[in-house]
Amino acid sequence: MNKELTGDPAAVARHERFGKLPERVPLESMIEEKQAEPNAGVAAEHNPEGAWNFYSCLALDLGL
């Protein structure tokens, strides 16, 4: 699988720069844990009377 790159200096330079993959990043260094706020879901209450404000329908927009 090891191929010798000869002849094209641009190919040799590319192989020197991009020839191998970077080191693998461990999963533990990509995860950040935070404490959840106790009242996080209280502010997002459902309002059935105002729900039509967020409903999008082409037939309703055209008055059909």
Stockholm file with secondary structure:
# STOCKHOLM 1.0

chainA/1-64         MNKELTGDPAAVARHERFGKLPERVPLESMIEEKQAEPNAGVAAEHNPEGAWNFYSCLALDLGL
#=GR chainA/1-64 SS CCCCCCSCHHHHHHHHHHSSCCCCCCGGGTCCCCCCCTTTTTSSCCCGGGGGGGCCCHHHHHTC
#=GC SS_cons        CCCCCCSCHHHHHHHHHHSSCCCCCCGGGTCCCCCCCTTTTTSSCCCGGGGGGGCCCHHHHHTC
//
